[in-house]
Amino acid sequence: MFGVVFAINSSLHSYLIVHYASEDGVSMDVGFYYMANAMGRLIGTMLSGWVYQDFGLTACLWVSCGFLILASVISFWLPQKAIQ
């Protein structure tokens, strides 16, 4: 079940990054997205390990909730383009 959710999420991200990319710089925009994604995975892994070791599972869940709220707020500033 989780594999299906991750597959749908991955395909949605791939579509959105190409949709929001400028026409003359799609490869640079896609490359920046994958670079930022990889950096986020690395930092997220290290941050979650540190928070869990020093503060426990409850703190991990609160930090995760905080990042979820932050991502939701930031998404409001995405440009409103019509999906074609």
All heavy atoms as an XYZ file, in Angstrom:
654
protein
N       0.824     -1.204      0.000
C       0.000      0.000      0.000
C       0.860      1.256      0.000
O       0.582      2.202     -0.704
C      -0.930     -0.060      1.221
C      -1.805      1.149      1.363
S      -2.935      1.284     -0.031
C      -3.777      2.755      0.353
N       1.903      1.259      0.864
C       2.746      2.444      0.936
C       3.507      2.675     -0.366
O       3.789      3.804     -0.733
C       3.719      2.365      2.115
C       3.044      2.486      3.443
C       3.036      1.430      4.328
C       2.402      3.655      3.796
C       2.416      1.531      5.555
C       1.779      3.775      5.018
C       1.777      2.714      5.902
N       3.850      1.586     -1.063
C       4.537      1.709     -2.340
C       3.690      2.441     -3.367
O       4.196      3.246     -4.150
N       2.387      2.194     -3.342
C       1.472      2.876     -4.262
C       1.410      4.357     -3.934
O       1.448      5.210     -4.825
C       0.065      2.235     -4.186
C      -0.940      3.039     -4.989
C       0.107      0.809     -4.656
N       1.338      4.686     -2.646
C       1.284      6.094     -2.229
C       2.560      6.818     -2.662
O       2.506      7.929     -3.192
C       1.077      6.206     -0.704
C       1.203      7.648     -0.236
C      -0.278      5.645     -0.304
N       3.722      6.196     -2.444
C       4.975      6.829     -2.837
C       5.085      6.967     -4.352
O       5.611      7.958     -4.855
C       6.176      6.069     -2.275
C       6.359      6.256     -0.802
C       6.366      5.169      0.058
C       6.518      7.520     -0.261
C       6.525      5.350      1.418
C       6.683      7.714      1.096
C       6.679      6.623      1.941
N       4.593      5.983     -5.096
C       4.638      6.057     -6.556
C       3.757      7.190     -7.074
O       4.156      7.935     -7.973
C       4.201      4.728     -7.161
N       2.573      7.336     -6.517
C       1.678      8.431     -6.923
C       2.294      9.770     -6.550
O       2.282     10.713     -7.342
C       0.286      8.249     -6.286
C      -0.410      7.036     -6.890
C      -0.567      9.506     -6.467
C      -1.686      6.641     -6.188
N       2.859      9.859     -5.345
C       3.490     11.097     -4.898
C       4.661     11.468     -5.806
O       4.815     12.633     -6.192
C       3.952     10.931     -3.453
C       4.382     12.222     -2.838
O       3.950     13.295     -3.238
N       5.236     12.138     -1.847
N       5.476     10.504     -6.172
C       6.624     10.757     -7.033
C       6.192     11.226     -8.420
O       6.764     12.168     -8.977
C       7.473      9.498     -7.142
O       8.569      9.720     -7.992
N       5.182     10.583     -8.978
C       4.721     10.993    -10.307
C       4.087     12.379    -10.263
O       4.236     13.169    -11.200
C       3.743      9.970    -10.881
O       2.575      9.904    -10.098
N       3.393     12.700     -9.178
C       2.798     14.034     -9.030
C       3.886     15.098     -8.935
O       3.802     16.147     -9.583
C       1.894     14.073     -7.804
C       1.173     15.384     -7.528
C       0.252     15.740     -8.691
C       0.388     15.293     -6.237
N       4.940     14.829     -8.150
C       6.044     15.785     -8.044
C       6.725     15.994     -9.386
O       7.058     17.123     -9.753
C       7.072     15.306     -7.027
C       6.680     15.570     -5.625
N       7.399     15.100     -4.574
C       5.646     16.256     -5.083
C       6.835     15.476     -3.450
N       5.761     16.186     -3.740
N       6.953     14.909    -10.121
C       7.600     15.024    -11.424
C       6.761     15.873    -12.375
O       7.294     16.722    -13.087
C       7.834     13.646    -12.026
O       8.715     12.918    -11.233
N       5.459     15.659    -12.367
C       4.574     16.461    -13.225
C       4.610     17.928    -12.814
O       4.731     18.819    -13.668
C       3.137     15.940    -13.157
C       2.173     16.884    -13.812
C       2.081     16.964    -15.195
C       1.372     17.731    -13.054
C       1.215     17.848    -15.808
C       0.509     18.617    -13.658
C       0.428     18.673    -15.025
O      -0.424     19.552    -15.624
N       4.517     18.196    -11.514
C       4.468     19.589    -11.052
C       5.761     20.339    -11.334
O       5.721     21.511    -11.709
C       4.137     19.637     -9.565
C       2.692     19.316     -9.209
C       2.511     19.292     -7.692
C       1.735     20.308     -9.838
N       6.915     19.692    -11.166
C       8.171     20.395    -11.407
C       8.314     20.750    -12.881
O       8.759     21.834    -13.232
C       9.398     19.620    -10.883
C      10.638     20.509    -10.888
C       9.652     18.375    -11.667
C      10.569     21.713    -10.030
N       7.883     19.872    -13.775
C       7.936     20.180    -15.201
C       6.900     21.249    -15.541
O       7.154     22.144    -16.343
C       7.726     18.899    -16.044
C       7.553     19.222    -17.515
C       8.901     17.961    -15.850
N       5.744     21.202    -14.899
C       4.681     22.183    -15.146
C       5.111     23.591    -14.724
O       4.855     24.564    -15.433
C       3.410     21.776    -14.403
C       2.276     22.725    -14.575
N       1.577     22.828    -15.757
C       1.725     23.626    -13.734
C       0.642     23.759    -15.627
N       0.711     24.248    -14.406
N       5.764     23.710    -13.578
C       6.189     25.021    -13.080
C       7.498     25.499    -13.695
O       7.872     26.654    -13.535
C       6.333     24.996    -11.557
C       5.022     25.126    -10.828
C       4.533     24.099    -10.054
C       4.276     26.285    -10.916
C       3.333     24.210     -9.388
C       3.076     26.410    -10.256
C       2.612     25.380     -9.495
O       1.415     25.508     -8.826
N       8.222     24.650    -14.386
C       9.518     25.023    -14.960
C       9.320     26.000    -16.114
O       8.320     25.970    -16.829
C      10.251     23.784    -15.459
N      10.291     26.886    -16.278
C      10.248     27.799    -17.419
C      10.559     27.009    -18.689
O      11.302     26.033    -18.666
C      11.260     28.930    -17.229
O      12.559     28.412    -17.108
N      10.004     27.448    -19.789
C      10.132     26.671    -21.031
C      11.565     26.561    -21.526
O      11.943     25.571    -22.125
C       9.245     27.285    -22.108
C       7.772     27.068    -21.861
C       6.918     27.539    -23.020
O       7.420     27.566    -24.150
O       5.755     27.875    -22.771
N      12.376     27.585    -21.282
C      13.740     27.551    -21.803
C      14.748     26.969    -20.806
O      15.919     26.849    -21.134
C      14.180     28.948    -22.233
C      14.145     29.959    -21.092
O      13.475     29.682    -20.085
O      14.779     31.020    -21.219
N      14.300     26.593    -19.611
C      15.238     26.060    -18.627
C      14.697     24.874    -17.866
O      14.949     24.755    -16.663
N      13.977     24.001    -18.542
C      13.365     22.856    -17.856
C      14.430     21.975    -17.221
O      14.289     21.556    -16.066
C      12.483     22.042    -18.832
C      11.973     20.774    -18.164
C      11.321     22.867    -19.329
N      15.501     21.705    -17.935
C      16.524     20.802    -17.393
C      17.177     21.384    -16.140
O      17.446     20.647    -15.188
C      17.580     20.494    -18.447
O      18.229     21.675    -18.861
N      17.415     22.695    -16.116
C      18.010     23.313    -14.926
C      17.031     23.295    -13.757
O      17.415     23.040    -12.616
C      18.464     24.739    -15.225
C      19.670     24.737    -16.102
S      20.755     26.152    -16.052
C      20.608     26.844    -14.478
N      15.756     23.552    -14.034
C      14.757     23.546    -12.973
C      14.566     22.143    -12.396
O      14.475     21.965    -11.178
C      13.422     24.083    -13.486
C      13.472     25.571    -13.791
O      14.420     26.235    -13.334
O      12.567     26.060    -14.481
N      14.521     21.143    -13.263
C      14.385     19.757    -12.798
C      15.630     19.335    -12.023
O      15.530     18.695    -10.970
C      14.109     18.805    -13.983
C      14.190     17.354    -13.559
C      12.737     19.107    -14.588
N      16.799     19.711    -12.501
C      18.040     19.397    -11.791
C      18.090     20.046    -10.421
O      18.508     19.424     -9.437
N      17.655     21.310    -10.327
C      17.626     21.991     -9.028
C      16.653     21.296     -8.090
O      16.934     21.120     -6.903
C      17.229     23.456     -9.206
C      17.172     24.207     -7.907
C      18.329     24.678     -7.326
C      15.958     24.414     -7.265
C      18.285     25.352     -6.112
C      15.903     25.084     -6.063
C      17.071     25.549     -5.488
N      15.496     20.867     -8.612
C      14.520     20.165     -7.782
C      15.122     18.888     -7.204
O      14.994     18.618     -6.006
C      13.269     19.824     -8.596
C      12.393     18.800     -7.924
C      11.623     19.143     -6.826
C      12.372     17.484     -8.365
C      10.842     18.202     -6.185
C      11.594     16.542     -7.738
C      10.827     16.898     -6.652
O      10.068     15.968     -6.021
N      15.780     18.084     -8.045
C      16.348     16.835     -7.555
C      17.511     17.075     -6.600
O      17.705     16.324     -5.643
C      16.760     15.929     -8.712
C      15.562     15.230     -9.315
C      15.105     15.557    -10.577
C      14.871     14.265     -8.595
C      13.993     14.933    -11.120
C      13.766     13.635     -9.126
C      13.333     13.967    -10.388
O      12.231     13.359    -10.910
N      18.283     18.150     -6.817
C      19.357     18.484     -5.894
C      18.783     18.867     -4.537
O      19.243     18.398     -3.491
C      20.197     19.642     -6.441
C      21.299     20.075     -5.506
S      21.981     21.687     -5.913
C      20.594     22.754     -5.604
N      17.744     19.722     -4.543
C      17.117     20.134     -3.287
C      16.448     18.951     -2.592
O      16.492     18.840     -1.359
C      16.094     21.235     -3.563
N      15.866     18.050     -3.362
C      15.231     16.864     -2.801
C      16.272     15.987     -2.106
O      16.052     15.512     -0.985
C      14.532     16.093     -3.926
C      13.637     14.994     -3.418
O      13.734     14.564     -2.285
N      12.769     14.519     -4.283
N      17.401     15.765     -2.753
C      18.456     14.941     -2.161
C      19.018     15.593     -0.900
O      19.273     14.921      0.105
C      19.568     14.702     -3.179
N      19.205     16.913     -0.935
C      19.714     17.615      0.236
C      18.714     17.522      1.393
O      19.091     17.328      2.550
C      19.995     19.085     -0.099
C      20.663     19.838      1.023
S      21.137     21.510      0.581
C      19.567     22.256      0.261
N      17.431     17.648      1.082
C      16.406     17.531      2.113
C      16.367     16.153      2.743
O      16.168     16.009      3.949
N      16.565     15.129      1.925
C      16.586     13.760      2.465
C      17.783     13.558      3.386
O      17.672     12.922      4.434
C      16.626     12.745      1.345
C      15.312     12.636      0.608
C      15.445     11.691     -0.566
N      14.256     11.714     -1.380
C      13.584     10.636     -1.721
N      13.996      9.456     -1.322
N      12.515     10.730     -2.470
N      18.932     14.088      2.988
C      20.123     13.952      3.823
C      19.955     14.704      5.140
O      20.159     14.144      6.225
C      21.357     14.455      3.077
C      22.653     14.490      3.891
C      23.064     13.083      4.287
C      23.752     15.184      3.108
N      19.577     15.972      5.063
C      19.424     16.775      6.276
C      18.288     16.231      7.140
O      18.407     16.177      8.370
C      19.199     18.259      5.915
C      20.473     18.825      5.289
C      18.795     19.071      7.127
C      20.317     20.212      4.712
N      17.193     15.808      6.508
C      16.076     15.253      7.264
C      16.450     13.984      8.015
O      16.027     13.784      9.156
N      17.249     13.127      7.391
C      17.684     11.907      8.047
C      18.550     12.223      9.257
O      18.361     11.662     10.344
C      18.464     11.025      7.059
O      17.599     10.713      5.964
C      18.946      9.752      7.715
N      19.490     13.147      9.079
C      20.370     13.509     10.188
C      19.600     14.227     11.295
O      19.801     13.952     12.482
C      21.530     14.363      9.674
C      22.443     13.573      8.768
S      23.870     14.400      8.025
C      23.784     16.066      8.465
N      18.701     15.143     10.927
C      17.923     15.889     11.918
C      17.013     14.951     12.715
O      16.926     15.064     13.941
C      17.095     16.977     11.225
C      16.193     17.813     12.135
C      17.034     18.636     13.107
C      15.299     18.713     11.308
N      16.349     14.035     12.030
C      15.437     13.137     12.743
C      16.199     12.224     13.698
O      15.720     11.939     14.800
C      14.608     12.323     11.756
O      15.416     11.425     11.028
N      17.377     11.765     13.290
C      18.183     10.932     14.187
C      18.616     11.689     15.424
O      18.539     11.173     16.547
N      19.058     12.929     15.241
C      19.489     13.752     16.379
C      18.321     14.058     17.311
O      18.436     13.922     18.534
C      20.122     15.047     15.870
C      20.399     16.020     16.970
C      21.336     15.909     17.959
C      19.716     17.241     17.202
N      21.275     16.998     18.782
C      20.283     17.833     18.342
C      18.674     17.897     16.548
C      19.849     19.040     18.852
C      18.245     19.105     17.057
C      18.823     19.672     18.194
N      17.178     14.457     16.744
C      16.008     14.778     17.572
C      15.551     13.538     18.331
O      15.230     13.614     19.524
C      14.860     15.368     16.713
C      13.577     15.485     17.517
C      15.253     16.723     16.162
N      15.531     12.381     17.677
C      15.101     11.157     18.353
C      16.050     10.788     19.491
O      15.606     10.426     20.586
C      15.009     10.003     17.354
C      14.564      8.719     18.002
C      13.230      8.520     18.334
C      15.481      7.716     18.291
C      12.810      7.350     18.941
C      15.080      6.542     18.891
C      13.740      6.369     19.215
O      13.340      5.214     19.821
N      17.352     10.874     19.249
C      18.309     10.488     20.292
C      18.270     11.427     21.484
O      18.390     10.996     22.625
C      19.723     10.450     19.721
C      19.989      9.230     18.876
C      21.426      9.177     18.406
O      22.139     10.179     18.390
N      21.868      7.982     18.021
N      18.133     12.725     21.231
C      18.186     13.689     22.325
C      16.831     13.978     22.971
O      16.777     14.327     24.146
C      18.802     15.005     21.847
C      20.301     14.905     21.648
O      20.871     13.831     21.932
O      20.907     15.893     21.205
N      15.735     13.853     22.206
C      14.445     14.298     22.729
C      13.337     13.250     22.652
O      12.276     13.445     23.224
C      13.990     15.569     21.995
C      14.996     16.678     22.075
C      15.787     16.988     20.985
C      15.171     17.392     23.249
C      16.718     18.002     21.044
C      16.105     18.415     23.321
C      16.888     18.717     22.223
N      13.527     12.170     21.893
C      12.551     11.093     21.845
C      11.589     11.170     20.675
O      11.608     12.094     19.859
N      10.727     10.159     20.607
C       9.799     10.009     19.496
C       8.770     11.131     19.438
O       8.434     11.618     18.351
C       9.089      8.655     19.591
C       8.089      8.342     18.491
C       8.787      8.318     17.135
C       7.383      7.039     18.760
N       8.279     11.567     20.583
C       7.276     12.638     20.595
C       7.827     13.901     19.961
O       7.137     14.570     19.178
C       6.814     12.916     22.039
O       6.336     11.703     22.616
C       5.716     13.951     22.060
N       9.057     14.234     20.251
C       9.675     15.423     19.655
C       9.816     15.262     18.149
O       9.622     16.226     17.396
C      11.037     15.684     20.292
N      10.133     14.053     17.685
C      10.220     13.797     16.236
C       8.888     14.093     15.566
O       8.838     14.693     14.489
C      10.617     12.352     15.961
S      12.359     12.012     16.156
N       7.807     13.658     16.193
C       6.487     13.892     15.618
C       6.131     15.383     15.609
O       5.530     15.880     14.659
C       5.435     13.078     16.374
C       5.598     11.563     16.252
C       4.602     10.851     17.154
C       5.445     11.119     14.816
N       6.512     16.113     16.647
C       6.255     17.556     16.680
C       7.069     18.304     15.628
O       6.571     19.217     14.971
C       6.514     18.131     18.071
C       5.386     17.888     19.015
C       5.385     17.061     20.102
C       4.082     18.449     18.943
N       4.164     17.079     20.695
C       3.334     17.923     20.019
C       3.458     19.343     18.080
C       2.008     18.269     20.256
C       2.127     19.689     18.313
C       1.418     19.155     19.377
N       8.332     17.919     15.480
C       9.174     18.547     14.448
C       8.606     18.247     13.066
O       8.523     19.124     12.201
C      10.644     18.073     14.580
C      11.468     18.505     13.383
C      11.256     18.605     15.868
N       8.180     17.014     12.845
C       7.570     16.639     11.574
C       6.312     17.455     11.313
O       6.085     17.940     10.195
C       7.242     15.149     11.587
O       6.574     14.777     10.418
N       5.492     17.623     12.328
C       4.271     18.432     12.202
C       4.623     19.881     11.854
O       3.971     20.508     11.017
C       3.479     18.368     13.503
S       1.903     19.230     13.446
N       5.662     20.410     12.484
C       6.098     21.775     12.189
C       6.548     21.945     10.748
O       6.200     22.928     10.088
N       7.306     20.980     10.238
C       7.746     21.054      8.847
C       6.581     20.885      7.877
O       6.558     21.496      6.805
C       8.832     20.015      8.557
C      10.211     20.465      8.968
C      10.912     19.783      9.944
C      10.800     21.570      8.378
C      12.172     20.196     10.325
C      12.060     21.992      8.754
C      12.749     21.309      9.727
N       5.598     20.078      8.241
C       4.407     19.920      7.411
C       3.628     21.226      7.323
O       3.193     21.637      6.244
C       3.528     18.798      7.959
C       2.260     18.499      7.194
C       2.602     18.022      5.784
C       1.449     17.446      7.917
N       3.478     21.908      8.440
C       2.795     23.206      8.446
C       3.590     24.218      7.638
O       3.025     24.988      6.848
C       2.567     23.683      9.889
C       1.531     22.785     10.576
C       2.133     25.146      9.927
C       1.416     22.996     12.064
N       4.912     24.241      7.806
C       5.758     25.162      7.048
C       5.635     24.927      5.548
O       5.491     25.878      4.767
C       7.217     25.010      7.491
C       8.234     25.902      6.793
C       7.977     27.366      7.118
C       9.642     25.502      7.200
N       5.661     23.666      5.121
C       5.522     23.349      3.694
C       4.145     23.767      3.175
O       4.023     24.253      2.046
C       5.738     21.867      3.463
N       3.116     23.592      3.982
C       1.769     24.006      3.572
C       1.672     25.510      3.402
O       1.067     26.000      2.444
C       0.741     23.535      4.600
O       0.725     22.145      4.694
N       2.268     26.260      4.307
C       2.250     27.720      4.215
C       3.032     28.190      2.994
O       2.580     29.057      2.241
C       2.809     28.353      5.512
C       3.045     29.839      5.355
C       1.849     28.087      6.677
N       4.205     27.608      2.769
C       5.031     27.993      1.619
C       4.310     27.696      0.309
O       4.431     28.441     -0.665
C       6.401     27.288      1.681
C       7.233     27.882      2.817
C       7.151     27.398      0.365
C       8.520     27.137      3.096
N       3.538     26.614      0.264
C       2.856     26.244     -0.982
C       1.825     27.282     -1.419
O       1.459     27.326     -2.588
C       2.216     24.871     -0.855
O       1.111     24.917      0.015
N       1.357     28.119     -0.518
C       0.417     29.176     -0.908
C       1.069     30.210     -1.819
O       0.390     30.924     -2.533
C      -0.187     29.852      0.314
C      -1.237     29.029      0.984
C      -0.997     28.477      2.228
C      -2.449     28.786      0.377
C      -1.950     27.709      2.864
C      -3.415     28.013      0.978
C      -3.162     27.470      2.230
N       2.399     30.317     -1.781
C       3.102     31.295     -2.609
C       3.479     30.740     -3.988
O       4.119     31.446     -4.766
C       4.344     31.808     -1.900
C       4.017     32.762     -0.793
C       3.304     33.924     -0.910
C       4.360     32.641      0.580
N       3.192     34.516      0.309
C       3.835     33.736      1.238
C       5.063     31.688      1.306
C       4.000     33.932      2.615
C       5.216     31.880      2.652
C       4.687     32.992      3.288
N       3.117     29.496     -4.277
C       3.387     28.965     -5.602
C       2.560     29.738     -6.630
O       1.425     30.127     -6.348
C       3.014     27.476     -5.687
C       3.944     26.523     -4.972
C       3.358     25.109     -4.993
C       5.313     26.524     -5.590
N       3.107     29.978     -7.814
C       2.344     30.705     -8.833
C       1.104     29.921     -9.252
O       1.126     28.693     -9.309
C       3.325     30.866     -9.987
C       4.419     29.907     -9.730
C       4.425     29.593     -8.272
N       0.057     30.628     -9.513
C      -1.206     30.011     -9.925
C      -1.243     29.926    -11.435
O      -1.670     30.857    -12.104
C      -2.397     30.822     -9.394
C      -2.464     30.925     -7.895
C      -2.745     29.588     -7.249
O      -3.530     28.800     -7.747
N      -2.061     29.323     -6.150
N      -0.802     28.806    -11.984
C      -0.852     28.579    -13.432
C      -1.989     27.630    -13.739
O      -2.221     26.684    -12.984
C       0.467     27.980    -13.925
C       1.638     28.946    -13.877
C       2.924     28.247    -14.272
C       2.948     27.944    -15.739
N       4.246     27.415    -16.178
N      -2.666     27.863    -14.828
C      -3.726     26.945    -15.238
C      -3.112     25.635    -15.712
O      -2.167     25.630    -16.494
C      -4.559     27.557    -16.349
N      -3.631     24.520    -15.247
C      -3.144     23.215    -15.668
C      -3.784     22.883    -17.002
O      -4.991     22.938    -17.161
C      -3.466     22.143    -14.611
C      -2.755     22.466    -13.324
C      -3.090     20.765    -15.124
C      -3.071     21.518    -12.201
N      -2.946     22.549    -17.977
C      -3.446     22.302    -19.343
C      -3.444     20.841    -19.654
O      -2.619     20.096    -19.348
C      -2.582     23.058    -20.342
C      -2.615     24.529    -20.066
C      -1.577     25.263    -20.905
O      -0.961     24.712    -21.799
N      -1.370     26.521    -20.606
